[in-house]
Amino acid sequence: RILIVDDHPENLYLLRMLLQGHGFEADEARHGAEALEKARRNPPDLVVSDLLMPVMDGYTLLRDWKRNAGLKSIPFVVYTA
């Protein structure tokens, strides 16, 4: 399961379709705070995150992610449109 984090609905849609087309299950979050909340409840196998987002940006999300003992071993991929 891959968690996609982006504030642009078009980007979320594009990545979700691409990943699902290759057989992956995709979950979505619209900003870093939502991503952390979802990941704490149900940790993904991989995160793909945009950098510039409202509420919590990708830089802060990555910092918080790596500080969390339950999440820090999950691969985190940063991309930017």
C-alpha positions as CSV (number, residue, x, y, z in Angstrom):
1,R,0.0,0.0,0.0
2,I,1.3,3.4,-1.0
3,L,0.4,6.7,0.6
4,I,0.3,9.6,-1.8
5,V,0.5,13.1,-0.3
6,D,-0.3,16.1,-2.4
7,D,-2.6,19.1,-2.2
8,H,-3.5,19.1,-5.9
9,P,-6.4,16.8,-6.7
10,E,-5.1,16.3,-10.3
11,N,-1.7,15.1,-9.0
12,L,-3.3,12.7,-6.6
13,Y,-5.5,11.3,-9.3
14,L,-2.6,10.9,-11.8
15,L,-0.4,9.1,-9.2
16,R,-3.2,6.9,-7.9
17,M,-4.1,5.8,-11.5
18,L,-0.5,5.1,-12.4
19,L,0.1,3.1,-9.2
20,Q,-3.2,1.2,-9.4
21,G,-2.5,0.4,-13.0
22,H,0.7,-1.4,-11.9
23,G,-1.2,-3.3,-9.2
24,F,-0.5,-1.2,-6.1
25,E,-3.1,-0.1,-3.6
26,A,-3.0,3.7,-3.1
27,D,-4.2,5.8,-0.3
28,E,-4.3,9.7,-0.4
29,A,-3.6,12.6,1.9
30,R,-3.9,16.3,1.1
31,H,-1.2,17.5,3.4
32,G,1.4,16.3,5.8
33,A,-0.7,16.4,9.0
34,E,-3.4,14.2,7.3
35,A,-0.6,11.8,6.1
36,L,0.8,11.4,9.6
37,E,-2.6,10.7,11.0
38,K,-3.4,8.1,8.4
39,A,0.0,6.5,8.6
40,R,-0.2,6.2,12.4
41,R,-3.5,4.4,12.1
42,N,-2.5,2.2,9.2
43,P,1.2,2.4,8.2
44,P,1.8,2.2,4.4
45,D,4.6,0.3,2.7
46,L,5.8,3.4,0.9
47,V,5.1,7.2,0.9
48,V,5.3,9.5,-2.1
49,S,5.0,13.1,-1.1
50,D,5.0,16.5,-2.7
51,L,7.0,19.2,-1.0
52,L,4.9,22.4,-1.1
53,M,1.6,21.9,0.6
54,P,-0.6,23.9,3.1
55,V,-1.0,22.9,6.8
56,M,2.2,20.8,6.8
57,D,4.6,20.8,3.9
58,G,6.7,17.8,2.7
59,Y,9.8,18.9,4.5
60,T,8.1,19.0,7.9
61,L,6.3,15.7,7.1
62,L,9.6,14.0,6.3
63,R,11.2,15.3,9.5
64,D,8.3,14.2,11.7
65,W,8.2,10.8,9.8
66,K,11.8,10.0,10.5
67,R,11.4,10.9,14.2
68,N,8.5,8.5,14.6
69,A,9.8,5.0,15.7
70,G,6.8,3.3,14.0
71,L,7.2,5.0,10.7
72,K,10.9,5.8,10.2
73,S,11.7,2.5,8.5
74,I,9.1,3.0,5.8
75,P,10.6,4.4,2.5
76,F,9.7,8.0,1.8
77,V,9.9,9.3,-1.8
78,V,9.8,13.1,-2.4
79,Y,8.6,14.4,-5.7
80,T,7.6,17.8,-7.0
81,A,5.4,18.8,-9.9
